[in-house]
Amino acid sequence: MKFRRKQRENVDINLASLIDVVFILLLFFVVTTTFTRETQLRVDLPESVSGAPSDDQTRQLDIVISADGIFSVNNQVLPKSDLATLMDALQKQSNGDTSRPLSISADGKSQHQSVITAMDAAGKLGFSHLRMTTVEAAPPAP
C-alpha cells in the first residue's frame, strides 16, 4: 500500500511590519537625541546677567582656557600655553579666514593673563568677531 505524502506548506515570515517598526524606532531616536559638544578641558564658566546666545556655531572657532591656563582650540589641547603656539593653532584651524567668529571660553578661576593672551592672539591675526562665553547667572534668592 502506497501512502501519499502531504505536501508541506511553505511558511513565510512577513518582515514588512518588522522593518516598519525598526524605521520608526530609528526615526524616534534620531529626533530625540541631543548633541552636546564635549571638550577635553573642564571649564567652569563665569556668570553673566546679560548676553545673547551665539547664532553661528558651525563656522565658529573655540578657544577654551582651563583654570590651570591650558589652551584648547576647537577641542585640540595645545602642547604649550604661549602666544606663538596659540596663534599657530588659530591660523591652522581658520585657514586664514579671519571673518569667522571666535569664541573664548575661560574658566572662572583662570588667570586674567591667559584671557588677555587669547585676545591678543585673536587681535594680531585680525579676528574681528570675538565672543566671551559665560553662563547665565541664577536670579538672587528672595
C-alpha positions in Angstrom: 0.0 0.0 0.0 1.4 3.3 -1.0 0.7 6.3 1.2 0.6 9.7 -0.2 2.7 12.3 1.4 1.2 15.5 2.4 2.7 18.4 0.8 4.3 20.8 3.3 3.0 24.3 3.4 5.7 26.9 2.9 6.0 29.0 6.0 6.9 32.6 5.2 7.6 35.3 7.8 6.4 38.6 6.7 9.1 41.1 7.6 7.5 44.2 6.3 5.9 45.2 9.6 9.1 44.5 11.5 11.0 46.8 9.1 8.4 49.5 9.6 8.8 49.3 13.4 12.6 49.4 13.2 12.5 52.5 11.0 10.0 54.2 13.3 12.3 53.5 16.3 15.3 54.8 14.3 13.4 58.0 13.5 12.4 58.4 17.1 16.0 58.0 18.4 17.3 60.4 15.8 14.8 63.1 16.6 15.1 62.8 20.4 18.9 62.6 20.6 20.6 65.7 21.9 24.1 66.5 20.7 26.5 68.1 23.1 29.9 69.5 22.4 32.3 67.7 24.6 35.7 69.2 25.3 38.8 67.8 26.8 39.2 70.5 29.3 36.9 71.0 32.3 35.8 74.7 32.4 33.5 76.4 34.9 32.3 79.5 33.0 31.8 82.8 34.8 28.3 84.0 35.2 26.7 86.9 33.3 23.3 88.6 33.8 23.0 90.0 30.2 24.1 88.5 27.0 22.9 86.8 23.8 23.4 83.2 22.6 25.6 82.7 19.6 23.9 82.1 16.4 26.6 80.6 14.1 28.0 77.5 15.7 29.2 75.8 12.6 31.9 78.2 11.4 32.9 79.3 14.9 36.4 78.8 16.3 36.5 78.0 20.0 39.4 78.8 22.4 38.9 77.1 25.8 41.1 78.1 28.7 41.2 75.8 31.8 41.7 77.0 35.3 45.4 76.0 35.0 45.9 78.2 31.9 45.9 75.3 29.4 44.7 76.3 25.9 42.5 74.3 23.6 41.5 75.3 20.1 38.4 73.5 18.7 38.8 70.7 21.2 42.5 70.2 20.5 44.7 70.8 23.5 47.8 72.8 22.7 51.2 71.5 23.8 52.4 74.9 25.1 50.4 77.7 26.6 52.1 80.6 24.9 51.1 83.3 22.3 53.0 81.8 19.4 51.5 78.3 19.8 48.0 79.7 20.1 48.5 81.9 17.0 49.7 78.9 15.0 46.8 76.8 16.1 44.3 79.6 15.3 45.9 80.2 11.9 45.7 76.4 11.1 42.1 76.0 12.3 40.8 79.1 10.4 42.7 78.5 7.2 43.4 82.3 7.1 39.7 83.2 7.3 39.6 85.9 9.9 36.0 86.7 9.3 34.9 83.6 11.2 33.5 84.3 14.7 35.9 83.5 17.6 34.6 82.4 21.0 36.8 82.4 24.1 35.6 80.2 27.0 37.8 80.7 30.0 37.3 79.1 33.3 36.1 81.4 36.0 39.2 80.7 38.0 41.7 81.1 35.1 44.3 83.8 35.3 43.4 87.1 33.6 46.7 86.9 31.7 45.5 83.7 29.9 42.4 85.5 28.6 44.5 88.5 27.6 46.9 86.2 25.7 43.9 84.7 23.8 42.5 88.1 23.0 46.0 89.3 21.9 46.4 86.3 19.5 43.0 87.0 18.0 43.8 90.7 17.6 47.2 90.0 16.0 45.7 87.6 13.5 42.9 90.1 12.6 39.8 88.4 14.0 37.1 91.0 14.5 34.1 88.9 15.7 35.1 88.0 19.2 32.8 86.5 21.9 33.4 85.8 25.5 31.4 82.7 26.7 29.6 82.8 30.0 26.7 81.1 31.7 23.5 82.8 32.8 23.6 83.9 36.4 20.9 82.5 38.7 18.4 85.1 39.9 19.1 86.2 43.5 17.1 84.3 46.2 14.3 86.5 47.8 
